[in-house]
Amino acid sequence: MDFTELADESAFRHRVRAWLAEHIPVAWRGRPGPYADPMSLDERRAWSKQLYAAGFVGLTWPTPYGGQGKPITFQNIVLEELARADAPQHVNASIGLAFAGPTILHWGSEEQKARLIPALLRGDEIWCQGFSEPEAGSDLANVRTAAVLDGDTWTVNGSKIWSSFAHLADRCILLARTEPDAPKHRGLSFLLADMHAPGVRVVPLTQITGQPEFNEMFFSDVAVPATSMLGERGDGWKVAMTVLRHERGTSAMGMAAALEKQVRTFARFVRDTGLGEDPRAQEGLRSAWISLQALRYTNYRLLSAVSRKAEPGPESAVAKLAWSEANQQLTRLALDLLGPYVAYASSQSDWSALWRCEALRARGNSIEGGTSEILKNVVAERVLGLPKGR
Ligand SMILES: Cc1cc2nc3c(=O)[nH]c(=O)nc-3n(C[C@H](O)[C@H](O)[C@H](O)COP(=O)(O)OP(=O)(O)OC[C@H]3O[C@@H](n4cnc5c(N)ncnc54)[C@H](O)[C@@H]3O)c2cc1C
């Protein structure tokens, strides 16, 4: 495989870099800490529109729905340059663009794609993911939230948990049980729910970092039009698998970009704090850089597979595993190097505050989007072809 960038890819990279140097909001550059967000939701939407107008969103998506139909390498370039410039993300970066949109493009009707995709790309509508429930995390097929059809409307009752960005969301990809008598994997359907519909209640949950990133969602007699089902009735599991492949797969490009940013921040931290001679810092940096390169080249393999099959396969679990382990190791090492005084960060802007937040947030990396244990099962059974353990 030839890893050299083509001339149009290099030109595009330079254009993205130059545009970001000029446009990143001043308030964002001066923010005090990693989880301080000086931009309001309206400003974030405006930034997303700017990114879209500049041609940096939906690069691989079909042109009739507002995309650009370019090869996936262009998408990778945008993710890398956003991370290197430490730029704010598009409002739909982690769910809408990473997996809700690609799943709608794969399974959606013409009407659904035309109605939902352009608004998602522009950041006019924010998406969240309603999969997990108290009794359905790793065992996702155990979903109990129920949808019952009456005429041309589904009525939804139940609850979801750990739903990232639900407190900001306009729409939700919702997995619900529509066939209570069918075997559990065949009894599910996939709905595109309106988060502003009567009967939807969102209760934010504060994470260990102090940020309310995810939520509980309660659905009480929520009406979802039958035209808002993705796939056919009973196809929910198949559609959900498309979501998970994108969540662990195409998102891996974003993970590599995020890890590169983390490694570069770690190198700056080591320099600024005079830890450059500490063998733990040297070894940690070397090892993180190697993990980053391994992740990047694994992703290239994934990119080739995606270009051929148009969808990431179970190999994507390897990339998600590698990223979560590397990020946890690096952030834990930063805490070790700072020592016990890390607990006494004097301000939101010092290194202790940054690494404390990063290390605490990294704990979730091996849970979100499928736990490491589940991903190891996927790799063992579906990549390596080993016999099932149960
Ligand atoms: C930061 C963050 C954001 C999230 N955002 C969302 C979101 O937006 N939408 C959403 O729907 N969900 C979201 N989740 C939920 C996430 O998908 C679930 O937490 C995850 O799937 C695990 O489910 P669980 O928490 O119920 O744990 P469980 O499934 O109960 O697992 C508990 C433990 O048992 C282990 N285990 C379970 N089954 C097996 C097995 N078969 N073999 C070996 N080990 C096993 C697990 O690895 C884990 O260690 C988020 C989670 C986090 C941490």
The ligand as an SDF file (V2000), in Angstrom:
LIG
                    3D

 53 58  0  0  0  0  0  0  0  0999 V2000
  -18.8370    7.8380   28.4460 C   0  0  0  0  0  0  0  0  0  0  0  0
  -19.9480    6.9350   28.0090 C   0  0  0  0  0  0  0  0  0  0  0  0
  -20.8480    7.3510   27.0530 C   0  0  0  0  0  0  0  0  0  0  0  0
  -21.8920    6.5060   26.6480 C   0  0  0  0  0  0  0  0  0  0  0  0
  -22.7900    6.9660   25.7250 N   0  0  0  0  0  0  0  0  0  0  0  0
  -23.8370    6.1860   25.3730 C   0  0  0  0  0  0  0  0  0  0  0  0
  -24.8330    6.6830   24.4640 C   0  0  0  0  0  0  0  0  0  0  0  0
  -24.7370    7.7980   23.9650 O   0  0  0  0  0  0  0  0  0  0  0  0
  -25.8740    5.8790   24.1580 N   0  0  0  0  0  0  0  0  0  0  0  0
  -26.0040    4.6270   24.6740 C   0  0  0  0  0  0  0  0  0  0  0  0
  -26.9640    3.9470   24.3260 O   0  0  0  0  0  0  0  0  0  0  0  0
  -25.0930    4.1260   25.5650 N   0  0  0  0  0  0  0  0  0  0  0  0
  -24.0190    4.8970   25.9180 C   0  0  0  0  0  0  0  0  0  0  0  0
  -23.0940    4.4190   26.8260 N   0  0  0  0  0  0  0  0  0  0  0  0
  -23.3290    3.1220   27.4570 C   0  0  0  0  0  0  0  0  0  0  0  0
  -22.3950    2.0050   27.0060 C   0  0  0  0  0  0  0  0  0  0  0  0
  -22.6760    1.6100   25.6930 O   0  0  0  0  0  0  0  0  0  0  0  0
  -22.5670    0.8590   28.0070 C   0  0  0  0  0  0  0  0  0  0  0  0
  -22.1260    1.3240   29.2670 O   0  0  0  0  0  0  0  0  0  0  0  0
  -21.7750   -0.3710   27.6170 C   0  0  0  0  0  0  0  0  0  0  0  0
  -22.3140   -0.9710   26.4740 O   0  0  0  0  0  0  0  0  0  0  0  0
  -21.7110   -1.4190   28.7620 C   0  0  0  0  0  0  0  0  0  0  0  0
  -22.9700   -1.6960   29.2430 O   0  0  0  0  0  0  0  0  0  0  0  0
  -23.2830   -1.6620   30.8210 P   0  0  0  0  0  0  0  0  0  0  0  0
  -22.8040   -0.3320   31.3490 O   0  0  0  0  0  0  0  0  0  0  0  0
  -24.7100   -2.0050   30.9970 O   0  0  0  0  0  0  0  0  0  0  0  0
  -22.3430   -2.7490   31.4650 O   0  0  0  0  0  0  0  0  0  0  0  0
  -22.6360   -4.3310   31.4980 P   0  0  0  0  0  0  0  0  0  0  0  0
  -23.0570   -4.7870   30.1580 O   0  0  0  0  0  0  0  0  0  0  0  0
  -23.5570   -4.6130   32.6370 O   0  0  0  0  0  0  0  0  0  0  0  0
  -21.2090   -4.9140   31.8070 O   0  0  0  0  0  0  0  0  0  0  0  0
  -20.6440   -4.9340   33.1340 C   0  0  0  0  0  0  0  0  0  0  0  0
  -19.2930   -5.6430   33.0380 C   0  0  0  0  0  0  0  0  0  0  0  0
  -19.4760   -7.0180   32.6230 O   0  0  0  0  0  0  0  0  0  0  0  0
  -18.6720   -7.2800   31.4750 C   0  0  0  0  0  0  0  0  0  0  0  0
  -19.3830   -8.2030   30.5550 N   0  0  0  0  0  0  0  0  0  0  0  0
  -20.6830   -8.1270   30.2070 C   0  0  0  0  0  0  0  0  0  0  0  0
  -20.9860   -9.1120   29.3480 N   0  0  0  0  0  0  0  0  0  0  0  0
  -19.8470   -9.8150   29.1180 C   0  0  0  0  0  0  0  0  0  0  0  0
  -19.4920  -10.9390   28.2960 C   0  0  0  0  0  0  0  0  0  0  0  0
  -20.4000  -11.5380   27.5130 N   0  0  0  0  0  0  0  0  0  0  0  0
  -18.1950  -11.3800   28.3290 N   0  0  0  0  0  0  0  0  0  0  0  0
  -17.2630  -10.7680   29.0990 C   0  0  0  0  0  0  0  0  0  0  0  0
  -17.5480   -9.6840   29.9020 N   0  0  0  0  0  0  0  0  0  0  0  0
  -18.8040   -9.2290   29.9060 C   0  0  0  0  0  0  0  0  0  0  0  0
  -18.4720   -5.9300   30.8080 C   0  0  0  0  0  0  0  0  0  0  0  0
  -17.2940   -5.9100   30.0030 O   0  0  0  0  0  0  0  0  0  0  0  0
  -18.3480   -4.9990   32.0220 C   0  0  0  0  0  0  0  0  0  0  0  0
  -17.0350   -5.0330   32.5230 O   0  0  0  0  0  0  0  0  0  0  0  0
  -22.0290    5.2280   27.2370 C   0  0  0  0  0  0  0  0  0  0  0  0
  -21.1100    4.8070   28.2080 C   0  0  0  0  0  0  0  0  0  0  0  0
  -20.0900    5.6370   28.5920 C   0  0  0  0  0  0  0  0  0  0  0  0
  -19.1150    5.1690   29.6470 C   0  0  0  0  0  0  0  0  0  0  0  0
  1  2  1  0
  2  3  1  0
  2 52  2  0
  3  4  2  0
  4  5  1  0
  4 50  1  0
  5  6  2  0
  6  7  1  0
  6 13  1  0
  7  8  2  0
  7  9  1  0
  9 10  1  0
 10 11  2  0
 10 12  1  0
 12 13  2  0
 13 14  1  0
 14 15  1  0
 14 50  1  0
 15 16  1  0
 16 17  1  0
 16 18  1  0
 18 19  1  0
 18 20  1  0
 20 21  1  0
 20 22  1  0
 22 23  1  0
 23 24  1  0
 24 25  2  0
 24 26  1  0
 24 27  1  0
 27 28  1  0
 28 29  2  0
 28 30  1  0
 28 31  1  0
 31 32  1  0
 32 33  1  0
 33 34  1  0
 33 48  1  0
 34 35  1  0
 35 36  1  0
 35 46  1  0
 36 37  1  0
 36 45  1  0
 37 38  2  0
 38 39  1  0
 39 40  1  0
 39 45  2  0
 40 41  1  0
 40 42  2  0
 42 43  1  0
 43 44  2  0
 44 45  1  0
 46 47  1  0
 46 48  1  0
 48 49  1  0
 50 51  2  0
 51 52  1  0
 52 53  1  0
M  END
$$$$
